[in-house]
Structure formats: C-alpha cells, structure tokens
Amino acid sequence: MKRRASQPYQIKGVDALFGEPDQPSIEDRCLPIAEITLFKQQPRRYFDPEKLDQLVESVKQHGILEPILVRPKQDGGYILVAGERRYKAATLAGLTEVPVVIRNFSDDEAFQVALVENLQREDLNPIEETEGILELIAIRLKKGTDYVVGLLNQAAHPDRNPDSVDNVIHSEEWQTLQKVFDTVGRFTPESFRTNRLPLLNLPTDVLTAIREGKIAYTKARAIARIKEEDQRRRLLDSAIKKDLSLTQIKEQIAAISETRRQQAEEATPNLKTRFETVYQQARKSKVWNNPGKQKKLETVLKTLEELIHEEASKH
C-alpha cells in the first residue's frame, strides 16, 4: 500500500490542549479495516458526497497517504479517533487495510482530538465549527454547552454587573476558554459570541443548507429573517439554485415584506370606511333607546370627542 514515510502522528493544537503526551504512539502500522469501529461521539455530521467521491478515486490510485488515528478497545479491536473521511474513502475504494497510528486515549481525550481535527478541516462549515468550539470548551470546563454560552454572554455585558464580569474574565474557567480560542485561532470570545452563536438559533431548513455547504452563512442569516416557512423555503431554494448574491437576497426579502404589508392593509378595512359604516348602522339602531347601553355609549362618544378635540388643537 502506498503511503507517506512514517512520521510521528500529530494534530496541530492537540498538545496545546493536553500538554505533551505522557507516552508516544504505541505503534505505527497497518490494520484490517474490519478491526476498526467508528467512534460513537464523532463530531463530524456531514460529508460532502462529491468530495468524498474525489477522495475515493485518489485512494484507489495512491492509497491512504496519511495514517488514521485509532485507540485500542478493552475487548479487542480499535476505535477510530481521527480520520473518518479517509476511513470511509478506504472502505468505498475496496481497501482491506489502512495505515494507522495507535494511541491510548480516554473517551474525553479521544473526543477532544476528534474535535480539534474536525476544526482544522479546510471545508469545515460554520455550523460544525460553532458546535465544535462550544463542545470543546464544554469538555474542557466539564460543563454543558449552555453554560459556555452563558459565560460568553456574561462577559459581554459589563454594564449589567461590572464586578461579576471582572470575576469571570479573571477566573480559571475563562483562561481555559481563552486557551481554546487561541488554539483554534479563528475567533476571539466576543467575535464568536456575536457572529457565530446566533447561527444555532436559525430555522432547521436554513441550518441544514449551511451544514451541507449549499449556501454561505451570511446569506442564510438574511433568509432566516423570513418567519413564514413556505416563503422562506422558496427563497432559500431560489438562492441556492440561482446562486443569488446577498444584495439580491435582501432585495427579494424587501419585496416579500412590502407584499405582506400591502396584503395586511387590504385585509384590514380603512378606519374611515369602518366609521362611516358604523355611523349608518348606528342611526338605524335601537341601541339608543336601551337604558342599559347608555353608559357604554357615553364612554364611546366621549373617547371619540376627545380624539377629535386633540387632533383639532394641533392645528
């Protein structure tokens, strides 16, 4: 099998998170694919079919050029830690074995390595990136992702409680959070909070389109402002098929808003027309002769008189 010369397996950023490993790789060799099982907590959720097909063709010609990282299972066999795309391509290409590096990792360490590798992909989409960073920080803090979001929001509002914010940014938790951002190297905590966290609240159809690389997240965020599901889906489909620019999308959103406003106006009768209709009905009504209605009529007329007087006094 063709492969690169044997070199120590390293993923940029792993040592920055863990420190230097306590021991080197157990070994660097080939394993039967049948002995490798997928990691249940693999953070990557979507593989572009076209790019995967391209990799399969490359594997058929050149083999696996970079080893897959695995760890031993207690009951025998191995669990894939990093390199699932290469593993899938090797399987589809019909290979029976792949080059691997075997390292001892705990479940948490394995998940962090998988996250770091995932965050360093060139084709990483903004949703996976956002979720991956949150999950990585959450693991390092031994907290949930909601806690991480709360920590970021707390530090972003010094006007609400200056003492609390000062305590947050000088805490060990904040230093751990900052270390993750330094390792990833793409965001500051504040830029991540303002530009990426809002993506997780987008509608499901918009999230899916971003996750699958069909539309840029800046365009998707604009489309997500349309609350009516059918209208949003039609614009989303149109933006993808026609590769609309952000400007074109905003123009269409403005047109949709204007149409909706006009429809609302048509659905609501003009107030003056309504008054004239009620006036004609009131003249013929027997409500004026009903003693039990006199108080309500007095209140309505007084309110109308006050409005007319108030408007007249402006001129």
MOZINOR-V523385 format. One record per residue. N is the residue number from 1. PSI is psi in whole degrees, 0 to 359 (999 if undefined). Layout:
# MOZINOR-V523385
n | psi
N | PSI
N | PSI
This chain:
# MOZINOR-V523385
n | psi
1 | 133
2 | 139
3 | 166
4 | 162
5 | 145
6 | 126
7 | 155
8 | 134
9 | 124
10 | 141
11 | 122
12 | 129
13 | 339
14 | 312
15 | 330
16 | 331
17 | 319
18 | 340
19 | 179
20 | 139
21 | 146
22 | 332
23 | 154
24 | 179
25 | 143
26 | 311
27 | 168
28 | 104
29 | 186
30 | 144
31 | 147
32 | 136
33 | 327
34 | 339
35 | 356
36 | 128
37 | 154
38 | 147
39 | 122
40 | 333
41 | 15
42 | 123
43 | 338
44 | 129
45 | 342
46 | 134
47 | 123
48 | 117
49 | 320
50 | 316
51 | 327
52 | 320
53 | 321
54 | 319
55 | 323
56 | 316
57 | 321
58 | 319
59 | 322
60 | 325
61 | 319
62 | 352
63 | 188
64 | 116
65 | 340
66 | 128
67 | 155
68 | 142
69 | 126
70 | 167
71 | 150
72 | 145
73 | 150
74 | 328
75 | 17
76 | 154
77 | 190
78 | 154
79 | 131
80 | 132
81 | 312
82 | 139
83 | 30
84 | 325
85 | 317
86 | 321
87 | 313
88 | 318
89 | 319
90 | 320
91 | 314
92 | 331
93 | 353
94 | 13
95 | 148
96 | 344
97 | 159
98 | 152
99 | 139
100 | 160
101 | 129
102 | 125
103 | 147
104 | 117
105 | 145
106 | 172
107 | 314
108 | 317
109 | 318
110 | 318
111 | 321
112 | 319
113 | 316
114 | 319
115 | 314
116 | 316
117 | 318
118 | 321
119 | 345
120 | 7
121 | 144
122 | 330
123 | 18
124 | 129
125 | 159
126 | 328
127 | 310
128 | 322
129 | 313
130 | 312
131 | 320
132 | 316
133 | 316
134 | 315
135 | 321
136 | 315
137 | 318
138 | 319
139 | 317
140 | 327
141 | 351
142 | 43
143 | 176
144 | 166
145 | 330
146 | 325
147 | 320
148 | 316
149 | 317
150 | 322
151 | 316
152 | 318
153 | 323
154 | 318
155 | 341
156 | 356
157 | 70
158 | 337
159 | 336
160 | 318
161 | 86
162 | 319
163 | 320
164 | 317
165 | 318
166 | 321
167 | 322
168 | 309
169 | 348
170 | 8
171 | 162
172 | 325
173 | 317
174 | 323
175 | 322
176 | 316
177 | 314
178 | 325
179 | 322
180 | 315
181 | 323
182 | 322
183 | 314
184 | 318
185 | 17
186 | 341
187 | 159
188 | 163
189 | 320
190 | 319
191 | 325
192 | 318
193 | 316
194 | 328
195 | 335
196 | 321
197 | 322
198 | 337
199 | 328
200 | 348
201 | 6
202 | 155
203 | 154
204 | 318
205 | 324
206 | 318
207 | 316
208 | 318
209 | 320
210 | 315
211 | 324
212 | 6
213 | 22
214 | 339
215 | 146
216 | 146
217 | 333
218 | 321
219 | 319
220 | 321
221 | 324
222 | 315
223 | 326
224 | 344
225 | 343
226 | 116
227 | 329
228 | 119
229 | 314
230 | 317
231 | 318
232 | 317
233 | 321
234 | 317
235 | 321
236 | 313
237 | 317
238 | 318
239 | 324
240 | 312
241 | 321
242 | 359
243 | 52
244 | 146
245 | 167
246 | 321
247 | 316
248 | 321
249 | 316
250 | 324
251 | 319
252 | 323
253 | 318
254 | 320
255 | 320
256 | 318
257 | 319
258 | 317
259 | 318
260 | 322
261 | 316
262 | 320
263 | 322
264 | 321
265 | 320
266 | 328
267 | 337
268 | 114
269 | 147
270 | 137
271 | 320
272 | 320
273 | 319
274 | 317
275 | 315
276 | 322
277 | 314
278 | 322
279 | 314
280 | 321
281 | 322
282 | 323
283 | 328
284 | 350
285 | 150
286 | 5
287 | 334
288 | 338
289 | 2
290 | 109
291 | 329
292 | 346
293 | 354
294 | 319
295 | 317
296 | 319
297 | 319
298 | 318
299 | 316
300 | 314
301 | 321
302 | 318
303 | 318
304 | 318
305 | 319
306 | 320
307 | 317
308 | 318
309 | 318
310 | 318
311 | 321
312 | 328
313 | 345
314 | 345
315 | 999
